[in-house]
Amino acid sequence: MGRVRVRKYCEIEGREVDQGEIGKGYQLTKEQVIPISDEELRDLPLPTAKAIEIVAFVPLDSVDPLKIGEGYYLAPSGLI
């Protein structure tokens, strides 16, 4: 019933590292990692970040009147 710990260990320096020393990066090759800052990630132009794609409209008479006024939820296609 002991406590399980996760230790972050740098294989290159052979020592344990603090959370503040860990950053994000893109692995270009097995030996080369390009550092990426949080600001760079935030400023990426993601086309779907604030967009909703309307696939189709349905005729009004095909919608149950009891369902109108209830909440609707969006989900990625294929999940429903």
VENBEL-V761080 format. One record per backbone hydrogen bond with DSSP energy under -0.5 kcal/mol. NH is the residue of the N-H (numbers start at 1). CO is the residue of the C=O. E is the energy in kcal/mol with one decimal. If there is no record, write none. Layout:
NH&CO&E / NH&CO&E
//
This chain:
7&5&-0.6 / 9&7&-0.6 / 10&15&-3.1 / 11&9&-0.7 / 14&10&-1.7 / 15&10&-1.0 / 17&8&-2.5 / 21&18&-1.2 / 22&19&-1.4 / 24&36&-0.6 / 26&34&-2.7 / 27&25&-0.5 / 28&26&-1.0 / 28&32&-1.7 / 29&32&-1.7 / 33&31&-0.5 / 34&26&-3.0 / 35&33&-0.6 / 36&24&-2.4 / 41&37&-1.9 / 42&38&-2.3 / 43&39&-1.9 / 44&41&-1.0 / 46&44&-1.4 / 47&45&-0.6 / 49&46&-1.2 / 51&48&-0.7 / 54&52&-0.6 / 55&53&-0.6 / 62&59&-1.7 / 63&60&-1.7 / 64&62&-0.5 / 67&64&-1.9 / 68&64&-0.8 / 70&67&-1.7 / 79&76&-1.6
//
